[in-house]
Amino acid sequence: MESPTDFLARWHYAGLFGIILVEEAGVPLPLPGDLFIAAMGALAFQQRAAFLPTVAVVTAATVLGATALFLFARHAGRPLLLRVMRRFGYTEAREARLEGWLTRRGALAVVVGRHIPGLRIVMTVVAGVLRLPHTTFVLGTLLAGMIWGTLYFGIGYGLAAGWRELAGRDLLDWLLYAGGLALAGAAGWLTWREYHRRRPPGPPPPAPGGPPDATRPPDRPSSGSASRPPDRA
């Protein structure tokens, strides 16, 4: 089997578009699309590809492929989640988490969820089943595709160049690499913030001098204050 770099050296942007489109449509592939985007970054270091066309191709293929899966999930409904999406790591816990994200955050939930390992394709199906507005889904997927393409292009370029070689390049190369790292950090920060926002708060500490705990059993009366029958008139 060809490596991603060899495949893209032969098929170039058309090959990258086809790989991302098929993967985003929900078809499992032997290698993830991340490696092909990074391979395009490595080819860019060899002056055989460019940054802007790569990100444009990744973003367009992401939106088109994910939209096809989104519309299919709308018609298939929840049985698709239960019977098919288990192979992508879909569990009841993830279902509750994704539903909460989509309800509260909309497009931001799509962006963050698509950058969590194992949730990119699942997020598309859940959004379709829950009937997230199409415009909201496309907006989130568009932004996520741009971040995804920029991030892995920068990783591939940086790995191909090496730290020593990268230091001798011009300012544009530095900006591409730094931009990829900044986007990775931003995605990690958003994920961390959403995770802590979802955690249920712990029980509040008891207020000093406040009312007694409702779960505490009532005190028994002392022997000296035992109840006695009422006096007869």
PASEBA-1860 file (N, C-alpha, C; in nm, 3 decimals):
! residues 233
1> MESPTDFL> 0.085/-0.120/0.000/0.000/0.000/0.000/0.088/0.125/0.000 ~ 0.049/0.222/-0.079/0.125/0.346/-0.089/0.116/0.424/0.042 ~ 0.223/0.498/0.071/0.219/0.589/0.183/0.137/0.712/0.143 ~ 0.085/0.788/0.242/0.011/0.909/0.206/0.091/1.006/0.120 ~ 0.223/1.016/0.147/0.305/1.108/0.068/0.315/1.063/-0.077 ~ 0.336/0.932/-0.098/0.345/0.881/-0.235/0.212/0.895/-0.308 ~ 0.104/0.868/-0.237/-0.029/0.880/-0.298/-0.056/1.023/-0.342 ~ -0.024/1.119/-0.256/-0.052/1.258/-0.289/0.047/1.312/-0.392
9> ARWHYAGL> 0.169/1.257/-0.396/0.263/1.300/-0.499/0.211/1.263/-0.638 ~ 0.129/1.158/-0.643/0.075/1.114/-0.771/-0.059/1.181/-0.803 ~ -0.147/1.194/-0.700/-0.281/1.244/-0.724/-0.302/1.389/-0.677 ~ -0.213/1.437/-0.597/-0.208/1.576/-0.552/-0.340/1.621/-0.490 ~ -0.390/1.740/-0.524/-0.507/1.796/-0.456/-0.634/1.713/-0.482 ~ -0.646/1.654/-0.600/-0.762/1.570/-0.628/-0.765/1.448/-0.537 ~ -0.648/1.390/-0.512/-0.642/1.276/-0.422/-0.677/1.315/-0.280 ~ -0.626/1.429/-0.235/-0.658/1.475/-0.101/-0.808/1.503/-0.087
17> FGIILVEE> -0.866/1.566/-0.188/-1.010/1.594/-0.184/-1.090/1.465/-0.175 ~ -1.054/1.365/-0.254/-1.128/1.238/-0.252/-1.117/1.167/-0.119 ~ -0.999/1.165/-0.059/-0.980/1.098/0.070/-1.065/1.163/0.179 ~ -1.057/1.295/0.188/-1.132/1.366/0.293/-1.282/1.354/0.270 ~ -1.325/1.363/0.145/-1.468/1.355/0.113/-1.525/1.219/0.154 ~ -1.455/1.112/0.119/-1.504/0.978/0.152/-1.505/0.955/0.302 ~ -1.399/0.998/0.370/-1.393/0.979/0.515/-1.504/1.057/0.586 ~ -1.525/1.181/0.546/-1.627/1.262/0.610/-1.768/1.211/0.581
25> AGVPLPLP> -1.786/1.138/0.473/-1.916/1.079/0.442/-1.944/0.956/0.526 ~ -1.849/0.916/0.611/-1.871/0.805/0.702/-1.815/0.673/0.657 ~ -1.736/0.669/0.549/-1.677/0.545/0.499/-1.543/0.522/0.570 ~ -1.527/0.412/0.644/-1.399/0.387/0.713/-1.287/0.366/0.612 ~ -1.171/0.425/0.641/-1.053/0.413/0.556/-0.939/0.349/0.634 ~ -0.844/0.285/0.564/-0.730/0.222/0.635/-0.646/0.323/0.712 ~ -0.633/0.445/0.660/-0.554/0.549/0.724/-0.642/0.673/0.743 ~ -0.626/0.743/0.855/-0.708/0.863/0.877/-0.667/0.977/0.786
33> GDLFIAAM> -0.761/1.067/0.763/-0.733/1.182/0.678/-0.628/1.275/0.735 ~ -0.610/1.272/0.867/-0.507/1.356/0.929/-0.370/1.333/0.867 ~ -0.337/1.206/0.841/-0.205/1.174/0.785/-0.189/1.230/0.644 ~ -0.296/1.233/0.568/-0.286/1.286/0.431/-0.270/1.438/0.431 ~ -0.335/1.504/0.526/-0.315/1.649/0.536/-0.172/1.679/0.578 ~ -0.121/1.603/0.676/0.018/1.623/0.718/0.115/1.592/0.604 ~ 0.084/1.490/0.524/0.169/1.458/0.409/0.171/1.572/0.309 ~ 0.058/1.643/0.296/0.056/1.759/0.207/0.147/1.869/0.261
41> GALAFQQR> 0.152/1.882/0.393/0.247/1.978/0.451/0.391/1.940/0.423 ~ 0.420/1.810/0.428/0.556/1.764/0.395/0.589/1.792/0.249 ~ 0.492/1.774/0.160/0.516/1.806/0.019/0.535/1.955/-0.001 ~ 0.468/2.035/0.081/0.485/2.180/0.070/0.627/2.221/0.106 ~ 0.688/2.151/0.199/0.827/2.182/0.233/0.919/2.154/0.114 ~ 0.880/2.057/0.031/0.959/2.024/-0.088/0.917/2.109/-0.208 ~ 0.838/2.213/-0.184/0.791/2.302/-0.291/0.702/2.228/-0.392 ~ 0.626/2.129/-0.346/0.539/2.052/-0.434/0.392/2.070/-0.398
49> AAFLPTVA> 0.363/2.157/-0.303/0.226/2.188/-0.264/0.227/2.325/-0.198 ~ 0.110/2.377/-0.168/0.099/2.510/-0.107/-0.004/2.507/0.005 ~ 0.008/2.603/0.095/-0.076/2.606/0.214/-0.222/2.638/0.181 ~ -0.248/2.750/0.116/-0.385/2.794/0.092/-0.467/2.694/0.009 ~ -0.414/2.640/-0.103/-0.493/2.539/-0.175/-0.523/2.416/-0.092 ~ -0.428/2.375/-0.007/-0.450/2.257/0.076/-0.565/2.279/0.174 ~ -0.562/2.393/0.243/-0.669/2.421/0.340/-0.802/2.438/0.270 ~ -0.802/2.499/0.152/-0.927/2.515/0.077/-0.984/2.379/0.036
57> VVTAATVL> -0.898/2.289/-0.009/-0.944/2.155/-0.049/-0.997/2.078/0.071 ~ -0.924/2.082/0.182/-0.968/2.011/0.303/-1.102/2.066/0.351 ~ -1.116/2.197/0.354/-1.239/2.258/0.404/-1.358/2.224/0.314 ~ -1.339/2.233/0.182/-1.449/2.203/0.090/-1.491/2.057/0.099 ~ -1.393/1.965/0.102/-1.426/1.824/0.111/-1.491/1.791/0.245 ~ -1.447/1.857/0.351/-1.506/1.834/0.483/-1.652/1.875/0.486 ~ -1.682/1.994/0.434/-1.819/2.044/0.436/-1.909/1.957/0.349 ~ -1.863/1.920/0.229/-1.947/1.840/0.140/-1.970/1.699/0.193
65> GATALFLF> -1.864/1.633/0.236/-1.879/1.497/0.287/-1.960/1.492/0.415 ~ -1.932/1.582/0.508/-2.005/1.584/0.634/-2.151/1.620/0.614 ~ -2.180/1.708/0.519/-2.318/1.744/0.491/-2.396/1.624/0.437 ~ -2.333/1.544/0.351/-2.401/1.425/0.300/-2.434/1.329/0.414 ~ -2.340/1.307/0.504/-2.366/1.219/0.619/-2.469/1.280/0.713 ~ -2.465/1.411/0.730/-2.561/1.481/0.815/-2.704/1.463/0.763 ~ -2.724/1.480/0.634/-2.857/1.466/0.576/-2.904/1.321/0.581 ~ -2.812/1.228/0.560/-2.849/1.086/0.570/-2.891/1.052/0.712
73> ARHAGRPL> -2.819/1.103/0.811/-2.852/1.075/0.951/-2.988/1.135/0.987 ~ -3.023/1.246/0.928/-3.155/1.305/0.954/-3.268/1.211/0.916 ~ -3.251/1.139/0.804/-3.355/1.048/0.758/-3.345/0.913/0.829 ~ -3.224/0.868/0.862/-3.208/0.737/0.925/-3.253/0.737/1.070 ~ -3.231/0.849/1.140/-3.276/0.861/1.278/-3.187/0.789/1.377 ~ -3.237/0.776/1.499/-3.161/0.720/1.610/-3.117/0.575/1.588 ~ -3.192/0.489/1.517/-3.141/0.352/1.495/-3.003/0.348/1.432 ~ -2.969/0.451/1.352/-2.835/0.455/1.294/-2.730/0.465/1.402
81> LLRVMRRF> -2.759/0.544/1.505/-2.664/0.557/1.615/-2.644/0.425/1.687 ~ -2.752/0.355/1.710/-2.746/0.234/1.791/-2.686/0.116/1.717 ~ -2.706/0.109/1.586/-2.663/-0.009/1.512/-2.533/0.008/1.436 ~ -2.502/0.130/1.394/-2.387/0.151/1.308/-2.273/0.224/1.381 ~ -2.307/0.328/1.459/-2.204/0.415/1.512/-2.127/0.355/1.628 ~ -2.161/0.234/1.673/-2.083/0.169/1.778/-1.939/0.146/1.733 ~ -1.920/0.123/1.604/-1.785/0.097/1.554/-1.696/0.221/1.565 ~ -1.756/0.338/1.579/-1.679/0.461/1.594/-1.663/0.500/1.741
89> GYTEAREA> -1.695/0.408/1.833/-1.679/0.438/1.974/-1.796/0.510/2.036 ~ -1.913/0.501/1.974/-2.030/0.572/2.026/-2.090/0.494/2.143 ~ -2.105/0.557/2.257/-2.161/0.494/2.376/-2.274/0.582/2.431 ~ -2.346/0.529/2.528/-2.454/0.607/2.588/-2.401/0.733/2.656 ~ -2.283/0.720/2.720/-2.224/0.837/2.786/-2.190/0.945/2.684 ~ -2.134/0.906/2.571/-2.102/1.004/2.466/-2.229/1.062/2.405 ~ -2.333/0.981/2.395/-2.459/1.032/2.342/-2.512/1.145/2.428 ~ -2.514/1.124/2.560/-2.564/1.228/2.649/-2.476/1.352/2.643
97> RLEGWLTR> -2.346/1.332/2.635/-2.255/1.446/2.631/-2.272/1.527/2.502 ~ -2.279/1.456/2.388/-2.293/1.526/2.261/-2.428/1.597/2.250 ~ -2.533/1.533/2.299/-2.663/1.598/2.295/-2.663/1.727/2.378 ~ -2.599/1.721/2.495/-2.590/1.841/2.577/-2.511/1.951/2.509 ~ -2.399/1.915/2.446/-2.318/2.014/2.374/-2.399/2.081/2.264 ~ -2.464/2.000/2.182/-2.536/2.055/2.068/-2.652/2.143/2.112 ~ -2.717/2.105/2.221/-2.829/2.184/2.269/-2.784/2.320/2.320 ~ -2.670/2.322/2.393/-2.627/2.446/2.456/-2.538/2.531/2.367
105> RGALAVVV> -2.454/2.469/2.285/-2.347/2.543/2.217/-2.363/2.555/2.066 ~ -2.440/2.470/2.002/-2.462/2.482/1.859/-2.335/2.466/1.777 ~ -2.300/2.568/1.698/-2.184/2.561/1.609/-2.054/2.541/1.687 ~ -2.042/2.602/1.805/-1.920/2.584/1.885/-1.904/2.438/1.925 ~ -2.014/2.369/1.957/-2.008/2.228/1.992/-1.959/2.145/1.874 ~ -2.000/2.181/1.753/-1.955/2.109/1.634/-1.803/2.128/1.617 ~ -1.755/2.250/1.634/-1.612/2.278/1.618/-1.530/2.200/1.720 ~ -1.570/2.209/1.848/-1.494/2.142/1.954/-1.504/1.991/1.940
113> GRHIPGLR> -1.626/1.940/1.917/-1.644/1.796/1.910/-1.567/1.732/1.796 ~ -1.553/1.801/1.685/-1.483/1.744/1.571/-1.332/1.737/1.593 ~ -1.281/1.801/1.696/-1.139/1.794/1.725/-1.107/1.702/1.843 ~ -1.207/1.632/1.893/-1.185/1.532/1.997/-1.167/1.397/1.928 ~ -1.057/1.326/1.956/-1.036/1.196/1.890/-1.154/1.102/1.909 ~ -1.199/1.044/1.798/-1.308/0.949/1.802/-1.446/1.009/1.791 ~ -1.458/1.141/1.788/-1.590/1.204/1.785/-1.620/1.280/1.657 ~ -1.524/1.287/1.565/-1.544/1.372/1.447/-1.661/1.323/1.363
121> IVMTVVAG> -1.663/1.195/1.328/-1.771/1.141/1.246/-1.898/1.125/1.330 ~ -1.881/1.084/1.455/-1.997/1.066/1.543/-2.071/1.198/1.560 ~ -1.996/1.308/1.573/-2.059/1.439/1.590/-2.151/1.472/1.473 ~ -2.109/1.437/1.352/-2.192/1.465/1.235/-2.324/1.388/1.242 ~ -2.316/1.259/1.279/-2.437/1.177/1.285/-2.531/1.225/1.394 ~ -2.475/1.255/1.511/-2.559/1.302/1.622/-2.628/1.433/1.585 ~ -2.555/1.523/1.519/-2.614/1.650/1.479/-2.729/1.628/1.382 ~ -2.716/1.531/1.292/-2.825/1.502/1.200/-2.944/1.440/1.268
129> VLRLPHTT> -2.919/1.343/1.358/-3.029/1.276/1.428/-3.106/1.375/1.515 ~ -3.035/1.465/1.581/-3.100/1.563/1.668/-3.155/1.682/1.589 ~ -3.139/1.679/1.457/-3.193/1.784/1.370/-3.139/1.923/1.408 ~ -3.009/1.929/1.425/-2.945/2.059/1.440/-2.970/2.140/1.313 ~ -2.999/2.270/1.324/-3.020/2.350/1.203/-2.905/2.334/1.103 ~ -2.941/2.317/0.976/-2.840/2.291/0.873/-2.737/2.404/0.865 ~ -2.783/2.527/0.874/-2.690/2.640/0.867/-2.591/2.638/0.983 ~ -2.639/2.606/1.102/-2.551/2.598/1.218/-2.447/2.489/1.199
137> FVLGTLLA> -2.490/2.374/1.148/-2.396/2.264/1.126/-2.290/2.301/1.022 ~ -2.333/2.360/0.912/-2.238/2.396/0.807/-2.138/2.500/0.857 ~ -2.184/2.596/0.935/-2.094/2.698/0.988/-1.989/2.635/1.079 ~ -2.032/2.549/1.170/-1.936/2.483/1.259/-1.840/2.394/1.182 ~ -1.892/2.320/1.084/-1.806/2.231/1.006/-1.707/2.309/0.920 ~ -1.749/2.423/0.866/-1.660/2.507/0.787/-1.542/2.555/0.870 ~ -1.570/2.606/0.990/-1.463/2.653/1.077/-1.375/2.538/1.122 ~ -1.437/2.425/1.156/-1.357/2.309/1.200/-1.267/2.258/1.088
145> GMIWGTLY> -1.316/2.259/0.964/-1.234/2.214/0.853/-1.113/2.304/0.830 ~ -1.131/2.434/0.846/-1.018/2.526/0.830/-0.914/2.503/0.939 ~ -0.960/2.485/1.062/-0.867/2.459/1.172/-0.795/2.327/1.151 ~ -0.869/2.224/1.113/-0.813/2.091/1.092/-0.705/2.095/0.984 ~ -0.737/2.156/0.870/-0.640/2.162/0.762/-0.516/2.240/0.800 ~ -0.534/2.353/0.867/-0.419/2.436/0.906/-0.331/2.363/1.007 ~ -0.395/2.298/1.103/-0.320/2.230/1.210/-0.232/2.120/1.155 ~ -0.288/2.029/1.078/-0.209/1.914/1.032/-0.117/1.950/0.917
153> FGIGYGLA> -0.151/2.050/0.841/-0.055/2.099/0.741/0.069/2.152/0.811 ~ 0.049/2.231/0.919/0.163/2.283/0.994/0.246/2.173/1.057 ~ 0.179/2.070/1.109/0.252/1.958/1.169/0.337/1.887/1.065 ~ 0.279/1.858/0.949/0.355/1.791/0.844/0.470/1.875/0.793 ~ 0.446/2.003/0.777/0.552/2.092/0.730/0.666/2.098/0.832 ~ 0.629/2.112/0.960/0.732/2.122/1.063/0.813/1.995/1.076 ~ 0.747/1.878/1.068/0.820/1.752/1.078/0.914/1.734/0.959 ~ 0.869/1.773/0.841/0.953/1.759/0.723/1.072/1.855/0.728
161> AGWRELAG> 1.050/1.971/0.780/1.156/2.071/0.782/1.258/2.042/0.892 ~ 1.209/2.005/1.010/1.301/1.990/1.123/1.326/2.126/1.187 ~ 1.355/2.123/1.315/1.374/2.249/1.387/1.490/2.331/1.331 ~ 1.599/2.265/1.297/1.715/2.340/1.248/1.687/2.400/1.112 ~ 1.624/2.321/1.024/1.594/2.372/0.891/1.489/2.482/0.897 ~ 1.391/2.465/0.986/1.285/2.564/0.997/1.339/2.699/1.043 ~ 1.442/2.696/1.127/1.498/2.821/1.177/1.562/2.903/1.065 ~ 1.601/2.837/0.956/1.662/2.910/0.847/1.565/2.955/0.740
169> RDLLDWLL> 1.435/2.927/0.759/1.337/2.966/0.659/1.291/3.111/0.681 ~ 1.205/3.157/0.594/1.161/3.296/0.604/1.044/3.307/0.702 ~ 0.996/3.427/0.718/0.894/3.456/0.818/0.764/3.381/0.790 ~ 0.729/3.363/0.663/0.604/3.296/0.631/0.602/3.153/0.684 ~ 0.715/3.082/0.672/0.722/2.946/0.725/0.700/2.944/0.876 ~ 0.764/3.039/0.944/0.745/3.048/1.089/0.599/3.073/1.123 ~ 0.535/3.161/1.047/0.395/3.192/1.076/0.305/3.071/1.054 ~ 0.331/2.993/0.951/0.252/2.873/0.926/0.265/2.775/1.041
177> YAGGLALA> 0.388/2.753/1.083/0.410/2.656/1.191/0.352/2.708/1.322 ~ 0.378/2.834/1.353/0.326/2.891/1.477/0.173/2.895/1.476 ~ 0.115/2.922/1.358/-0.030/2.922/1.350/-0.090/2.785/1.378 ~ -0.024/2.679/1.329/-0.072/2.544/1.358/-0.067/2.513/1.506 ~ 0.043/2.551/1.571/0.053/2.528/1.715/-0.051/2.609/1.792 ~ -0.073/2.733/1.749/-0.172/2.816/1.818/-0.312/2.758/1.804 ~ -0.346/2.708/1.686/-0.477/2.648/1.667/-0.491/2.520/1.748 ~ -0.383/2.441/1.757/-0.389/2.320/1.840/-0.411/2.356/1.986
185> GAAGWLTW> -0.341/2.461/2.032/-0.361/2.504/2.169/-0.501/2.556/2.194 ~ -0.555/2.629/2.096/-0.691/2.681/2.112/-0.793/2.569/2.117 ~ -0.776/2.468/2.031/-0.869/2.354/2.034/-0.860/2.279/2.166 ~ -0.735/2.262/2.218/-0.721/2.196/2.346/-0.782/2.275/2.460 ~ -0.767/2.407/2.454/-0.825/2.491/2.561/-0.976/2.487/2.558 ~ -1.035/2.492/2.438/-1.181/2.485/2.427/-1.232/2.351/2.478 ~ -1.159/2.242/2.444/-1.200/2.110/2.493/-1.193/2.104/2.644 ~ -1.085/2.157/2.702/-1.070/2.155/2.848/-1.180/2.237/2.914
193> REYHRRRP> -1.213/2.352/2.855/-1.317/2.437/2.914/-1.453/2.369/2.909 ~ -1.485/2.303/2.796/-1.612/2.235/2.786/-1.619/2.117/2.882 ~ -1.505/2.048/2.901/-1.505/1.934/2.993/-1.534/1.979/3.134 ~ -1.469/2.086/3.178/-1.492/2.133/3.315/-1.629/2.198/3.329 ~ -1.683/2.251/3.223/-1.816/2.309/3.230/-1.922/2.199/3.248 ~ -1.893/2.081/3.190/-1.988/1.971/3.200/-1.983/1.899/3.333 ~ -1.873/1.911/3.407/-1.862/1.837/3.533/-1.965/1.888/3.632 ~ -2.040/1.796/3.697/-2.140/1.843/3.795/-2.072/1.901/3.917
201> PGPPPPAP> -2.125/2.010/3.971/-2.062/2.069/4.089/-2.077/1.978/4.209 ~ -1.979/1.981/4.298/-1.984/1.901/4.419/-2.082/1.958/4.518 ~ -2.112/1.883/4.622/-2.207/1.933/4.722/-2.151/2.055/4.793 ~ -2.232/2.158/4.817/-2.181/2.278/4.883/-2.146/2.249/5.028 ~ -2.045/2.314/5.081/-2.010/2.292/5.222/-2.120/2.345/5.312 ~ -2.141/2.282/5.428/-2.246/2.328/5.519/-2.215/2.467/5.572 ~ -2.318/2.551/5.575/-2.299/2.687/5.626/-2.287/2.683/5.777 ~ -2.194/2.761/5.832/-2.181/2.762/5.978/-2.306/2.818/6.044
209> GGPPDATR> -2.354/2.743/6.144/-2.473/2.787/6.215/-2.600/2.772/6.138 ~ -2.596/2.701/6.025/-2.714/2.686/5.943/-2.804/2.577/5.997 ~ -2.911/2.547/5.923/-3.004/2.444/5.968/-2.939/2.307/5.965 ~ -2.982/2.217/6.049/-2.920/2.084/6.052/-2.945/2.009/5.923 ~ -2.860/1.910/5.900/-2.870/1.829/5.779/-3.001/1.753/5.780 ~ -3.071/1.759/5.663/-3.202/1.693/5.657/-3.189/1.542/5.662 ~ -3.068/1.491/5.624/-3.051/1.346/5.625/-3.014/1.293/5.761 ~ -2.989/1.380/5.858/-2.949/1.335/5.992/-3.073/1.291/6.069
217> PPDRPSSG> -3.069/1.172/6.132/-3.188/1.127/6.206/-3.211/1.214/6.327 ~ -3.338/1.232/6.368/-3.367/1.316/6.485/-3.310/1.256/6.612 ~ -3.270/1.347/6.702/-3.215/1.301/6.828/-3.322/1.234/6.912 ~ -3.280/1.129/6.981/-3.374/1.060/7.069/-3.392/1.141/7.196 ~ -3.512/1.142/7.254/-3.531/1.216/7.381/-3.459/1.144/7.495 ~ -3.407/1.223/7.585/-3.335/1.166/7.700/-3.433/1.095/7.791 ~ -3.378/1.008/7.877/-3.463/0.929/7.967/-3.540/1.016/8.065 ~ -3.476/1.131/8.105/-3.543/1.219/8.202/-3.658/1.293/8.142
225> SASRPPDR> -3.659/1.309/8.012/-3.766/1.385/7.945/-3.858/1.296/7.866 ~ -3.864/1.166/7.909/-3.949/1.071/7.837/-4.094/1.115/7.847 ~ -4.168/1.087/7.744/-4.304/1.132/7.742/-4.386/1.052/7.843 ~ -4.481/1.120/7.908/-4.569/1.054/8.004/-4.714/1.079/7.965 ~ -4.803/0.993/8.011/-4.943/1.014/7.971/-4.997/1.139/8.032 ~ -5.093/1.205/7.967/-5.146/1.331/8.019/-5.224/1.306/8.147 ~ -5.220/1.407/8.234/-5.292/1.398/8.362/-5.442/1.396/8.336 ~ -5.508/1.314/8.420/-5.654/1.308/8.407/-5.716/1.434/8.468
233> A> -5.825/1.473/8.411/-5.894/1.593/8.463/-5.957/1.566/8.598
END
